[in-house]
Amino acid sequence: MEGEIIFNIDVMLAKRKMGLTELAQRVGITPANMSILKTGKARAVRISTLAKLCEALNCQPGDLLEYRKE
């Protein structure tokens, strides 16, 4: 039985009153790739991308990532 990592990007976007497109521009990735991260369909994420997300959203990695057991 494996758990999963959930990206809480939508929660942070709401708290920061920021749109997905604006975040994608700040991080330097396409809105399509940002959507993949947001919906949890990403198979991997680069540490540098995670760092840019934290910078853009003024948060810590733990604010974005959550582990859930199945």
C-alpha positions in Angstrom: 0.0 0.0 0.0 1.5 3.3 -1.1 0.6 6.8 -0.3 0.7 9.8 -2.6 2.2 13.3 -2.6 -0.4 16.0 -3.1 0.5 19.5 -4.4 -1.6 22.2 -2.6 -0.8 24.8 -5.2 -4.5 25.8 -5.5 -4.6 26.5 -1.8 -1.6 28.7 -1.9 -2.9 30.5 -5.1 -6.1 31.3 -3.3 -4.2 32.6 -0.2 -2.0 34.8 -2.4 -4.9 35.9 -4.7 -2.8 34.9 -7.7 -3.8 33.1 -10.9 -2.2 30.0 -12.4 -0.9 31.9 -15.4 0.8 34.5 -13.2 2.4 31.9 -11.1 3.6 30.0 -14.2 5.2 33.2 -15.5 6.9 33.9 -12.2 8.2 30.4 -12.0 9.2 30.2 -15.7 7.2 27.2 -16.8 4.3 27.0 -19.2 0.7 27.3 -17.9 0.1 23.7 -19.2 3.0 22.4 -17.0 1.8 24.4 -14.0 -1.7 22.9 -14.5 -0.1 19.4 -14.5 1.5 20.2 -11.2 -1.6 21.7 -9.7 -3.8 18.7 -10.6 -1.4 16.2 -9.3 -0.7 14.5 -12.6 3.1 15.3 -12.5 5.3 12.2 -12.2 8.2 14.3 -10.9 9.2 17.9 -10.0 12.6 19.4 -10.1 13.9 20.8 -6.8 14.7 24.1 -8.7 11.1 24.3 -9.7 9.9 23.7 -6.2 12.3 26.4 -5.0 10.9 28.8 -7.6 7.4 28.0 -6.5 8.3 28.7 -2.9 9.9 32.0 -3.9 6.9 33.1 -6.0 4.4 32.1 -3.4 6.5 33.2 -0.4 6.1 29.9 1.3 7.9 26.7 2.5 7.9 23.4 0.6 5.8 21.9 3.3 3.1 24.5 2.5 2.9 23.1 -1.0 3.4 19.3 -0.5 1.3 16.9 1.5 1.6 13.1 2.0 -1.6 11.1 2.1 -1.8 7.4 2.8 -4.2 5.5 0.6 
